[in-house]
């Protein structure tokens, strides 16, 4: 079953010398999420972790399990350490 890409809502914090970006992606594990940083652009992708996600007889379905995608432009370049 093919699912449409979902836009991820984000919350961005500026703490001291750190920028923190938080984004909810229900149903995924860290290994299913990829993050790319190019200058001021951050790209977040999340892939479904397997067909078992859709095999259960769902009674109420108010959220879906990916795939997720979001590009965010920050106010400054990110330096990786």
Secondary structure, DSSP 8 states (H G I E B T S, - for coil): -----EE--EEEEEETTEEEEEE--TT--GGGEEEEEETTEEEEEE----GGGGTS--S--SS----EEEEEE-SS-----
